[in-house]
Amino acid sequence: MKQHPIGIIMNGVTGRMGTNQHLVRSIVAIRNQGGVLLPDGTALMPDPVLVGRNEDKLNALAGSQGITRWTTDLQSALDDPQNSIYFDAQTTQRRVADVTKAIHAGKHVYCEKPISETVEEALELARLANEKGVKHGVVQDKLFLPGILKLKRLIASGFFGRILSVRGEFGYWVFEGDLQPGQRPSWNYRSQDGGGITVDMLCHWRYVLDHVFGPVKRVSCLSVTHIPERWDEAGKPYKATADDAAYACMEIEGGIVAQFNSAWTVRVNRDELFEMQVDGTLGSAVAGLRNCKTQHRVNTPKPVWNPDVPNPIDFRATGWEGVPDNTTFENAFKVQWEMFLRHVAAGTPLVHDLLEGAKGVQLADLALQSSKTGKWMDVPALTIPGKKK
């Protein structure tokens, strides 16, 4: 099979997510499988160059994955005509400037979310990318997880009847850092450094709701800093200025009500770190990251409220059935990387672009406004400046 190399600048992949999901389980996995098959029968072979600020980390990471190219000089990577794609997995505050540089250099751009700190910056990135004629995409990985794919299969089959509500629970206890180190970086809890769970997770819930159930029309949210003091990587205490929990209620087109709790201050008593329950007139489902179980109308038990006697029904065991895999599920990040690479090389459709990324930033921003004002916020349609609807 004929192979075509494509240079990919990977900026910020020395972090946990960038290393594990984007480099090892996506780009390296694609290389190991022989590239991405294109519609013409040829294969596109990623040729990554790792970019970062720490030479030792870059050298060690590149060596561990058999990658020969790395640099601390982003501009030199952008100037190299061998590189066609720029990928950004840095902290949000560094993203806009470097993605802008990449677009001006004529590189196709693919980046993690949130794509910016403001809606205006996000829309400007989309406008600039369109103006320069480069292809662009944003990571929306949860749409490609097995649990969500099974849920979409149920919706397509008409299993739910009319969908009434969606309830999502996400989170876990992130240790404060005094008794034992926290498992997330300390900047996540400083608003001045771009931290906060509302900004982090409402971007996810926007694309999940939009693409699985329908457009989000309104949002009401309470964002809270439950833990006011944490300890950083050096063991020094610091004031937590960013929200560590967000309690959001959203109205979806068609009258569906969605409630999503996101918290780094909750101890888990569910099967997965993220679970979403969907209730409809004909049936219900609980979907996690990998699993999905259903309860049809005819299998629904009939509880009767009586607090004076022990509950006779095991609700988690009665009437619920697992949705079978029926296929092999690839890593969600890898699936979307392959989609983006085909989009760049062969022009195959891709809906997960920078405008989609801007919608996530918009919902997070409106949620924070709602938390400050105590009001419901309408979610208006977004368009790229200078582009007709």
SULMORA-V22658 format. One record per residue. PSI is psi in degrees with one decimal (NA if undefined). OMEGA is omega in whole degrees, -180 to 180 (none if undefined). Layout:
# SULMORA-V22658
psi: <PSI & PSI>
omega: <OMEGA & OMEGA>
This chain:
# SULMORA-V22658
psi: <131.2 & 136.5 & 143.7 & 119.7 & 149.9 & 123.4 & 131.8 & 117.7 & 120.1 & 101.8 & 122.6 & 25.0 & 9.5 & -9.0 & 168.4 & -53.4 & -44.2 & -42.1 & -54.9 & -53.6 & -44.7 & -39.7 & -64.8 & -51.9 & -5.9 & -76.6 & -46.6 & -40.1 & -39.0 & -41.1 & -42.6 & -27.4 & -0.5 & 15.9 & -172.9 & 124.4 & 128.8 & 162.4 & -27.1 & 3.7 & -6.9 & 170.9 & 136.6 & 122.3 & 113.1 & 136.3 & 87.6 & 148.3 & 122.3 & 133.5 & 136.6 & -169.4 & -11.5 & 109.2 & -42.1 & -44.7 & -43.3 & -45.7 & -43.5 & -43.1 & -45.2 & -45.0 & -37.2 & -21.2 & 8.5 & 29.9 & 133.0 & -17.8 & 126.7 & 156.5 & 154.5 & 1.8 & 94.4 & -40.7 & -38.0 & -36.1 & -38.2 & -31.8 & -16.7 & 116.3 & -13.3 & -22.9 & 124.8 & -23.4 & 139.7 & 126.3 & 136.3 & 120.5 & 28.2 & -178.8 & 153.3 & -38.7 & -24.0 & -9.1 & -48.5 & -46.4 & -43.5 & -34.4 & -38.2 & -44.3 & -42.8 & -41.0 & -44.6 & -28.2 & -0.8 & 18.3 & 142.8 & 143.3 & 140.3 & 130.3 & 160.5 & 166.4 & 157.3 & 146.6 & -14.8 & 176.9 & -18.5 & 154.8 & -39.0 & -43.6 & -39.8 & -45.3 & -33.2 & -37.8 & -44.2 & -42.5 & -46.2 & -41.3 & -42.9 & -42.0 & -39.8 & -6.4 & 26.2 & 149.8 & 150.2 & 149.1 & 160.9 & 145.1 & 124.5 & 61.1 & -32.9 & -20.8 & -17.1 & 12.8 & 148.3 & -43.2 & -41.1 & -37.9 & -39.0 & -38.8 & -42.7 & -34.4 & -41.1 & -42.9 & -44.4 & -28.9 & -9.7 & 15.0 & -40.4 & -15.9 & -131.7 & 122.1 & 130.4 & -46.3 & 158.3 & 129.5 & 119.9 & 136.8 & 117.6 & 141.6 & -179.7 & 172.2 & 116.9 & 118.4 & 144.3 & -25.1 & -4.1 & -54.2 & -35.8 & 155.2 & 143.9 & 150.9 & 11.5 & 152.3 & 148.6 & -25.5 & -22.7 & -20.9 & 14.8 & 114.5 & -32.3 & -16.6 & 10.3 & 13.4 & 177.5 & 134.2 & -26.5 & -48.8 & -38.1 & -49.8 & -28.5 & -25.9 & -40.4 & -48.6 & -27.8 & -51.2 & -30.4 & -49.4 & -46.7 & -43.5 & -16.4 & -38.8 & -38.2 & 168.2 & 139.0 & 129.3 & -37.6 & 156.6 & 141.2 & 134.1 & 146.7 & 114.7 & 131.9 & 145.2 & 96.7 & -38.1 & 105.3 & -15.2 & 134.3 & 174.9 & 133.9 & -173.2 & -21.5 & 4.0 & 14.3 & 137.0 & 148.2 & 158.1 & 126.9 & 110.7 & -6.3 & 153.6 & 139.8 & 4.7 & 143.6 & 126.7 & 103.8 & 141.0 & 132.5 & 146.1 & 128.4 & 147.3 & 133.2 & 0.5 & 7.0 & 135.5 & 129.1 & 133.3 & 122.9 & 120.7 & 127.1 & 124.8 & 138.5 & 19.6 & 34.7 & 139.6 & 132.5 & 126.4 & 63.7 & 173.4 & -31.1 & 163.4 & -24.3 & 128.4 & 145.6 & 122.4 & 131.7 & 125.3 & 130.2 & 175.4 & -27.3 & -15.2 & 170.5 & 160.8 & 150.6 & 116.3 & 134.3 & -158.5 & -36.6 & -33.0 & 160.9 & 130.8 & 152.1 & 156.4 & 113.4 & 162.9 & -42.1 & -13.9 & 7.1 & 123.4 & 163.8 & 86.7 & 149.8 & 127.8 & 119.3 & 94.3 & -1.3 & -6.8 & 154.8 & 143.6 & 125.2 & -6.5 & 131.4 & 92.5 & -32.3 & -19.2 & -17.0 & 118.2 & 2.5 & 136.3 & 140.2 & 140.3 & 123.0 & 157.1 & -50.8 & 6.8 & 171.3 & 123.4 & 125.8 & 166.4 & 132.3 & -39.2 & -40.8 & -42.5 & -45.2 & -32.4 & -44.0 & -39.0 & -44.6 & -40.3 & -39.8 & -36.5 & -44.4 & -46.2 & -32.6 & -1.1 & 19.1 & 151.2 & 147.0 & 116.7 & -13.9 & 70.9 & -171.4 & -27.9 & -39.3 & -38.4 & -37.8 & -33.8 & -37.0 & -43.2 & -39.5 & -46.8 & -40.8 & -42.6 & -44.1 & -34.4 & -41.5 & -37.7 & -41.8 & -39.7 & -35.8 & -38.3 & -18.9 & 17.8 & 154.5 & 142.0 & 127.6 & 148.9 & 93.5 & 157.8 & 142.7 & 140.4 & 153.4 & 130.5 & 134.3 & 1.3 & 133.1 & 149.8 & NA>
omega: <-179 & -180 & 175 & 178 & 174 & -178 & -179 & 174 & -178 & -174 & 177 & -176 & 175 & 175 & -175 & -178 & -179 & 180 & -172 & -172 & -173 & -179 & -171 & -173 & 178 & -173 & 179 & 178 & 178 & 177 & -178 & 179 & 178 & 177 & 179 & -179 & 179 & -178 & -179 & 178 & 176 & -179 & 177 & -176 & 178 & 176 & -172 & 166 & -176 & -178 & 178 & -176 & -175 & -177 & -177 & 179 & -179 & -179 & -179 & -179 & 179 & -180 & -178 & -177 & 178 & 180 & -174 & -174 & 172 & -178 & 171 & -178 & -179 & -175 & 179 & 178 & 178 & -179 & -177 & -179 & 178 & -177 & -177 & -173 & 172 & 177 & -177 & 175 & 179 & 171 & -174 & -176 & -179 & -167 & -172 & -177 & -176 & 174 & 177 & 177 & -178 & 179 & 178 & 178 & 178 & -180 & 168 & -173 & 178 & -174 & 176 & 176 & -8 & -177 & 179 & 178 & -179 & 178 & -179 & 178 & -179 & -180 & 179 & 176 & 179 & 180 & -177 & 179 & 178 & -179 & -178 & 177 & 178 & 177 & -175 & -179 & 178 & -179 & 175 & -166 & -173 & 177 & -175 & 175 & -178 & -178 & 180 & 178 & 176 & 178 & 178 & 176 & 178 & 180 & -179 & -179 & -176 & -175 & -172 & -168 & 175 & 180 & -177 & -173 & 177 & 179 & -179 & 176 & 179 & 169 & -177 & 180 & 173 & -174 & -174 & 178 & 180 & 180 & 174 & -175 & 174 & -178 & 172 & -179 & -174 & -179 & 178 & -175 & 175 & -178 & -180 & 178 & 178 & -178 & 179 & -177 & 178 & 179 & -177 & -168 & 180 & 173 & 177 & -174 & 178 & -176 & 176 & -179 & -178 & -172 & 180 & -173 & -178 & -177 & 175 & -176 & -179 & 179 & 170 & -173 & 169 & 178 & -169 & 169 & -177 & -178 & -172 & -179 & 177 & -180 & -174 & -176 & 178 & 180 & -179 & 179 & 176 & 179 & 177 & -176 & -179 & 179 & 178 & 175 & 179 & -178 & -170 & 172 & -176 & 174 & -179 & 179 & -177 & 176 & 177 & 177 & 180 & 176 & -179 & 173 & 178 & -175 & 169 & -176 & -178 & 176 & -165 & 170 & 177 & -174 & -177 & -179 & 173 & 174 & -179 & 178 & 178 & 180 & 178 & -177 & -178 & -179 & 180 & 176 & 171 & -178 & 173 & 178 & -176 & -173 & 177 & 178 & -174 & 170 & -179 & 180 & -177 & 179 & -177 & 178 & -177 & 180 & 174 & -177 & 175 & -177 & -176 & 179 & 177 & 179 & -176 & -173 & 170 & -171 & -178 & -177 & -172 & 172 & -179 & 178 & 178 & 173 & -177 & 179 & -180 & 177 & 175 & -179 & 176 & 173 & -174 & 179 & 180 & 179 & -178 & 174 & 180 & 177 & -178 & 179 & 176 & 178 & -180 & -172 & -173 & 178 & 177 & -174 & 175 & -179 & -174 & -174 & -177 & 175 & 175 & 176 & 178 & 179 & 177 & 177 & -180 & -178 & 178 & 180 & 179 & 177 & 178 & 176 & 179 & -180 & -179 & -173 & -176 & -176 & 167 & 179 & 174 & 179 & -177 & 177 & 178 & 173 & 179 & 180 & 179 & -180 & -180 & 178 & none>
